[in-house]
Amino acid sequence: MAKHEALLPHMQEIADLDAVLGLLSWDEETYAPAGARAGRGLQTATLEGLKHQRLTRPELGDLIEAALADPSVTGTDRVMVERFRRTRSLATRVPEALVKALAEARSLAMAAWGKAKNSDDFKAFGPHLERVVSLTRQRAEALGSPTDELYDALLDEYEPGTTAATLRPVFAELRGALVPIVEAIAGAPRPDTSFLEQRFSSEAQWQFTLRLLEDLGFDMQHGRQDRSAHPFTGSVGQKDVRVTTRIDEENPISAIFSTIHECGHGLYEQGFAPEHHRTPLGVAPSMGIHEGQSRLWENQVGRSRAFWQRYLPMMKTYFPGTLDGVDLDTFYRAVNVVEPSLIRTEADEVTYNLHILLRFELEQALLTGDLQVDDLPGVWRERMQRDLGIQSEGDTEGCLQDIHWAWGAIGYFPTYTLGNLYAAQIMATFEAADPNVWADVAAGRFAPLLAWLREKIHRRGYTAWAGDIMADAVGAPLQVAPLVRYLKGKFGPLYGLSL
Ligand SMILES: [Zn+2]
């Protein structure tokens, strides 16, 4: 027996604990009564503690080292053991006292953030943010950075194998290309969206989103859709993938694109190779590549003219009397409005990345101490003005809008823009490989695209770093040009501009 096989039951145990934790958190976001919150927190902490104990047992470390010393453990088996060692090693690095202090500071900061956001009172949140940033800095020091930048210790958790130094020039190039596009579009007339401002029955929205999931290839035997305040995708192991959507009767676009976005995440989770299930290989290699899947389906596919060629007529049958006089081009323009706005989560395909680039810059400065928490609101406004030409009056729609920093998730934001870059690279590659793609989309045939994604990305799971999987799939390193070409090619004609 090769030495790695002795590790399998341990890997499976950890994967099962993760699956159960996933189910608890899904339940908390969907069906759990409000009164379950405190008890659920305790149950989750117990399971997390158990997982930590199991993972950090010294015998397990010995088994891992023995497997890596065995020359017959090669190929993906070796990678699997290395991934397990990485998970274990990250779990052992942060001292328990720091884990506890951070958990406590986070929960206080999140409560303070909610209040401060509601009352537009950054001053009340500032001290909490300072504490979380300082503890997160200690955590980064404990984790250890793969480079001489502390930020990379945190980025590495979400985007293993990527560093701030690689992202900076890429993001700077992207910013340079986006700002003129935003400015050009700002001078053009805004598309008509008035027909979306009426009542779209929530039951029909629900049925329509289920239809979309089915058409796109989401497997309902191994997944389901529910509702939640903030749409997300959770996994209870690879054979049970949960997506959620949010239905707003006054705005059908919200549920439609939430569903398509989460479906993209769900298709990825359902596409890991069966032989990697319950091992460290049956997971995504990074948040950026995960987001690449969701953005690809949501934006490249779901906001395309070809997609609505098929689904606008169908939508008219789900919502009789609401869209009667609306033609394809009017609808296509309405779901692709570009305008500088204050809120990241509501931003369009063109401005969205500018919101991320601002956060990427500011969170690095917070971590190094180059930016003091007290100065954050002012600097935020300055950068919004510089990149998007607008600024909020208060901080609710400014630096208080996102929960990430209150939660200590510094290093997470860049994965969103990586996702957009990856999605554009994937679609450009697929278009070249399959010239029928848009005819297929217009006919509701998504299987060829899904099959390509399955083969090139999904099945590979965590057998390689995200950057390497992407480079193999698209035949190039991380690039800005495909996204910029896509945006110009789409929004130029859409707004009658030569971009
Ligand atoms: Zn997402």
Residues whose N, C-alpha, C, O or C-beta is under 5 A from the ligand:
A	BS01	ZN	E291 S294
